[in-house]
């Protein structure tokens, strides 16, 4: 639905080759029209938690 949301995004950190358990966390305000683009590590992934503000 319309409105603003908060996206908390967890992705592999840049040093994933040396420390595979290290994560980056980013929080940003988004709307339903936003596109979230992520650069993923090889064999990596991401977790997104999106909640309405």
Backbone as XML, in Angstrom:
<?xml version="1.0"?>
<chain id="A" units="angstrom">
  <residue number="1" name="UNK">
    <atom name="N" x="0.829" y="-1.185" z="0.000"/>
    <atom name="CA" x="0.000" y="0.000" z="0.000"/>
    <atom name="C" x="0.873" y="1.249" z="0.000"/>
  </residue>
  <residue number="2" name="UNK">
    <atom name="N" x="0.258" y="2.389" z="-0.193"/>
    <atom name="CA" x="0.997" y="3.654" z="-0.255"/>
    <atom name="C" x="1.631" y="3.974" z="1.088"/>
  </residue>
  <residue number="3" name="UNK">
    <atom name="N" x="2.653" y="4.810" z="1.047"/>
    <atom name="CA" x="3.298" y="5.247" z="2.276"/>
    <atom name="C" x="4.784" y="4.983" z="2.246"/>
  </residue>
  <residue number="4" name="UNK">
    <atom name="N" x="5.411" y="5.322" z="3.351"/>
    <atom name="CA" x="6.846" y="5.125" z="3.486"/>
    <atom name="C" x="7.125" y="3.877" z="4.312"/>
  </residue>
  <residue number="5" name="UNK">
    <atom name="N" x="8.255" y="3.272" z="4.011"/>
    <atom name="CA" x="8.677" y="2.058" z="4.689"/>
    <atom name="C" x="10.137" y="2.198" z="5.091"/>
  </residue>
  <residue number="6" name="UNK">
    <atom name="N" x="10.534" y="1.422" z="6.066"/>
    <atom name="CA" x="11.940" y="1.346" z="6.439"/>
    <atom name="C" x="12.450" y="-0.024" z="6.032"/>
  </residue>
  <residue number="7" name="UNK">
    <atom name="N" x="13.501" y="-0.034" z="5.237"/>
    <atom name="CA" x="14.127" y="-1.285" z="4.818"/>
    <atom name="C" x="15.444" y="-1.436" z="5.562"/>
  </residue>
  <residue number="8" name="UNK">
    <atom name="N" x="15.576" y="-2.523" z="6.311"/>
    <atom name="CA" x="16.839" y="-2.878" z="6.945"/>
    <atom name="C" x="17.418" y="-4.013" z="6.113"/>
  </residue>
  <residue number="9" name="UNK">
    <atom name="N" x="18.621" y="-3.789" z="5.577"/>
    <atom name="CA" x="19.207" y="-4.708" z="4.603"/>
    <atom name="C" x="20.516" y="-5.253" z="5.155"/>
  </residue>
  <residue number="10" name="UNK">
    <atom name="N" x="20.623" y="-6.570" z="5.208"/>
    <atom name="CA" x="21.852" y="-7.241" z="5.632"/>
    <atom name="C" x="22.439" y="-7.957" z="4.422"/>
  </residue>
  <residue number="11" name="UNK">
    <atom name="N" x="23.707" y="-7.683" z="4.133"/>
    <atom name="CA" x="24.408" y="-8.353" z="3.039"/>
    <atom name="C" x="25.793" y="-8.766" z="3.519"/>
  </residue>
  <residue number="12" name="UNK">
    <atom name="N" x="26.452" y="-9.618" z="2.750"/>
    <atom name="CA" x="27.822" y="-10.004" z="3.070"/>
    <atom name="C" x="28.716" y="-8.773" z="3.016"/>
  </residue>
  <residue number="13" name="UNK">
    <atom name="N" x="29.639" y="-8.665" z="3.965"/>
    <atom name="CA" x="30.580" y="-7.546" z="4.002"/>
    <atom name="C" x="31.637" y="-7.719" z="2.917"/>
  </residue>
  <residue number="14" name="UNK">
    <atom name="N" x="32.390" y="-6.643" z="2.651"/>
    <atom name="CA" x="33.416" y="-6.687" z="1.603"/>
    <atom name="C" x="34.501" y="-7.713" z="1.890"/>
  </residue>
  <residue number="15" name="UNK">
    <atom name="N" x="34.746" y="-8.005" z="3.164"/>
    <atom name="CA" x="35.795" y="-8.968" z="3.509"/>
    <atom name="C" x="35.256" y="-10.395" z="3.647"/>
  </residue>
  <residue number="16" name="UNK">
    <atom name="N" x="34.207" y="-10.711" z="2.912"/>
    <atom name="CA" x="33.545" y="-12.012" z="3.018"/>
    <atom name="C" x="34.498" y="-13.183" z="2.731"/>
  </residue>
  <residue number="17" name="UNK">
    <atom name="N" x="35.493" y="-12.979" z="1.885"/>
    <atom name="CA" x="36.444" y="-14.062" z="1.590"/>
    <atom name="C" x="37.263" y="-14.423" z="2.826"/>
  </residue>
  <residue number="18" name="UNK">
    <atom name="N" x="37.592" y="-13.436" z="3.650"/>
    <atom name="CA" x="38.387" y="-13.666" z="4.863"/>
    <atom name="C" x="37.517" y="-13.954" z="6.080"/>
  </residue>
  <residue number="19" name="UNK">
    <atom name="N" x="36.328" y="-13.364" z="6.120"/>
    <atom name="CA" x="35.449" y="-13.506" z="7.276"/>
    <atom name="C" x="34.019" y="-13.734" z="6.791"/>
  </residue>
  <residue number="20" name="UNK">
    <atom name="N" x="33.652" y="-14.983" z="6.516"/>
    <atom name="CA" x="32.342" y="-15.263" z="5.916"/>
    <atom name="C" x="31.148" y="-14.953" z="6.819"/>
  </residue>
  <residue number="21" name="UNK">
    <atom name="N" x="31.382" y="-14.713" z="8.102"/>
    <atom name="CA" x="30.275" y="-14.409" z="9.015"/>
    <atom name="C" x="30.072" y="-12.913" z="9.227"/>
  </residue>
  <residue number="22" name="UNK">
    <atom name="N" x="30.858" y="-12.085" z="8.550"/>
    <atom name="CA" x="30.764" y="-10.635" z="8.702"/>
    <atom name="C" x="29.673" y="-10.086" z="7.784"/>
  </residue>
  <residue number="23" name="UNK">
    <atom name="N" x="28.777" y="-9.272" z="8.348"/>
    <atom name="CA" x="27.667" y="-8.707" z="7.575"/>
    <atom name="C" x="27.711" y="-7.189" z="7.596"/>
  </residue>
  <residue number="24" name="UNK">
    <atom name="N" x="27.196" y="-6.589" z="6.526"/>
    <atom name="CA" x="26.946" y="-5.153" z="6.479"/>
    <atom name="C" x="25.462" y="-4.943" z="6.742"/>
  </residue>
  <residue number="25" name="UNK">
    <atom name="N" x="25.139" y="-3.869" z="7.446"/>
    <atom name="CA" x="23.745" y="-3.521" z="7.728"/>
    <atom name="C" x="23.497" y="-2.109" z="7.225"/>
  </residue>
  <residue number="26" name="UNK">
    <atom name="N" x="22.424" y="-1.963" z="6.470"/>
    <atom name="CA" x="22.051" y="-0.659" z="5.934"/>
    <atom name="C" x="20.567" y="-0.442" z="6.211"/>
  </residue>
  <residue number="27" name="UNK">
    <atom name="N" x="20.229" y="0.757" z="6.645"/>
    <atom name="CA" x="18.828" y="1.113" z="6.886"/>
    <atom name="C" x="18.492" y="2.276" z="5.972"/>
  </residue>
  <residue number="28" name="UNK">
    <atom name="N" x="17.380" y="2.142" z="5.241"/>
    <atom name="CA" x="16.971" y="3.246" z="4.366"/>
    <atom name="C" x="15.455" y="3.332" z="4.274"/>
  </residue>
  <residue number="29" name="UNK">
    <atom name="N" x="14.999" y="4.542" z="3.972"/>
    <atom name="CA" x="13.574" y="4.780" z="3.780"/>
    <atom name="C" x="13.244" y="4.476" z="2.323"/>
  </residue>
  <residue number="30" name="UNK">
    <atom name="N" x="12.164" y="3.732" z="2.104"/>
    <atom name="CA" x="11.750" y="3.358" z="0.755"/>
    <atom name="C" x="10.241" y="3.529" z="0.619"/>
  </residue>
  <residue number="31" name="UNK">
    <atom name="N" x="9.800" y="3.542" z="-0.630"/>
    <atom name="CA" x="8.370" y="3.526" z="-0.937"/>
    <atom name="C" x="8.098" y="2.299" z="-1.792"/>
  </residue>
  <residue number="32" name="UNK">
    <atom name="N" x="6.850" y="2.041" z="-2.065"/>
    <atom name="CA" x="6.509" y="0.857" z="-2.864"/>
    <atom name="C" x="7.016" y="0.967" z="-4.301"/>
  </residue>
  <residue number="33" name="UNK">
    <atom name="N" x="7.375" y="2.170" z="-4.741"/>
    <atom name="CA" x="7.854" y="2.360" z="-6.109"/>
    <atom name="C" x="9.366" y="2.221" z="-6.232"/>
  </residue>
  <residue number="34" name="UNK">
    <atom name="N" x="10.075" y="2.187" z="-5.099"/>
    <atom name="CA" x="11.534" y="2.077" z="-5.131"/>
    <atom name="C" x="11.973" y="0.685" z="-5.573"/>
  </residue>
  <residue number="35" name="UNK">
    <atom name="N" x="13.107" y="0.646" z="-6.229"/>
    <atom name="CA" x="13.752" y="-0.609" z="-6.603"/>
    <atom name="C" x="15.024" y="-0.713" z="-5.777"/>
  </residue>
  <residue number="36" name="UNK">
    <atom name="N" x="15.177" y="-1.820" z="-5.084"/>
    <atom name="CA" x="16.361" y="-2.035" z="-4.252"/>
    <atom name="C" x="17.310" y="-2.939" z="-5.027"/>
  </residue>
  <residue number="37" name="UNK">
    <atom name="N" x="18.461" y="-2.385" z="-5.389"/>
    <atom name="CA" x="19.475" y="-3.159" z="-6.099"/>
    <atom name="C" x="20.589" y="-3.503" z="-5.129"/>
  </residue>
  <residue number="38" name="UNK">
    <atom name="N" x="21.032" y="-4.760" z="-5.159"/>
    <atom name="CA" x="22.060" y="-5.229" z="-4.237"/>
    <atom name="C" x="23.191" y="-5.893" z="-5.002"/>
  </residue>
  <residue number="39" name="UNK">
    <atom name="N" x="24.417" y="-5.627" z="-4.564"/>
    <atom name="CA" x="25.577" y="-6.346" z="-5.082"/>
    <atom name="C" x="25.852" y="-7.496" z="-4.130"/>
  </residue>
  <residue number="40" name="UNK">
    <atom name="N" x="25.682" y="-8.712" z="-4.616"/>
    <atom name="CA" x="25.843" y="-9.882" z="-3.761"/>
    <atom name="C" x="27.186" y="-10.550" z="-4.007"/>
  </residue>
  <residue number="41" name="UNK">
    <atom name="N" x="27.754" y="-11.093" z="-2.941"/>
    <atom name="CA" x="28.989" y="-11.860" z="-3.056"/>
    <atom name="C" x="28.685" y="-13.184" z="-3.754"/>
  </residue>
  <residue number="42" name="UNK">
    <atom name="N" x="29.713" y="-13.770" z="-4.346"/>
    <atom name="CA" x="29.538" y="-15.082" z="-4.975"/>
    <atom name="C" x="29.028" y="-16.051" z="-3.910"/>
  </residue>
  <residue number="43" name="UNK">
    <atom name="N" x="27.978" y="-16.760" z="-4.226"/>
    <atom name="CA" x="27.323" y="-17.691" z="-3.301"/>
    <atom name="C" x="26.787" y="-16.981" z="-2.059"/>
  </residue>
  <residue number="44" name="UNK">
    <atom name="N" x="26.616" y="-15.670" z="-2.141"/>
    <atom name="CA" x="26.126" y="-14.894" z="-1.002"/>
    <atom name="C" x="24.626" y="-14.698" z="-1.077"/>
  </residue>
  <residue number="45" name="UNK">
    <atom name="N" x="24.147" y="-13.884" z="-0.210"/>
    <atom name="CA" x="22.723" y="-13.607" z="-0.175"/>
    <atom name="C" x="22.455" y="-12.323" z="0.577"/>
  </residue>
  <residue number="46" name="UNK">
    <atom name="N" x="21.195" y="-12.079" z="0.820"/>
    <atom name="CA" x="20.799" y="-10.868" z="1.532"/>
    <atom name="C" x="19.537" y="-11.160" z="2.327"/>
  </residue>
  <residue number="47" name="UNK">
    <atom name="N" x="19.351" y="-10.371" z="3.369"/>
    <atom name="CA" x="18.133" y="-10.425" z="4.153"/>
    <atom name="C" x="17.581" y="-9.010" z="4.197"/>
  </residue>
  <residue number="48" name="UNK">
    <atom name="N" x="16.306" y="-8.858" z="3.875"/>
    <atom name="CA" x="15.651" y="-7.553" z="3.935"/>
    <atom name="C" x="14.481" y="-7.638" z="4.893"/>
  </residue>
  <residue number="49" name="UNK">
    <atom name="N" x="14.414" y="-6.685" z="5.804"/>
    <atom name="CA" x="13.281" y="-6.565" z="6.712"/>
    <atom name="C" x="12.641" y="-5.217" z="6.399"/>
  </residue>
  <residue number="50" name="UNK">
    <atom name="N" x="11.416" y="-5.249" z="5.907"/>
    <atom name="CA" x="10.734" y="-4.026" z="5.487"/>
    <atom name="C" x="9.507" y="-3.833" z="6.368"/>
  </residue>
  <residue number="51" name="UNK">
    <atom name="N" x="9.421" y="-2.633" z="6.952"/>
    <atom name="CA" x="8.270" y="-2.339" z="7.805"/>
    <atom name="C" x="7.729" y="-0.956" z="7.481"/>
  </residue>
  <residue number="52" name="UNK">
    <atom name="N" x="6.440" y="-0.801" z="7.685"/>
    <atom name="CA" x="5.775" y="0.481" z="7.430"/>
    <atom name="C" x="6.146" y="1.481" z="8.513"/>
  </residue>
  <residue number="53" name="UNK">
    <atom name="N" x="6.377" y="2.716" z="8.085"/>
    <atom name="CA" x="6.676" y="3.790" z="9.042"/>
    <atom name="C" x="5.405" y="4.456" z="9.513"/>
  </residue>
</chain>
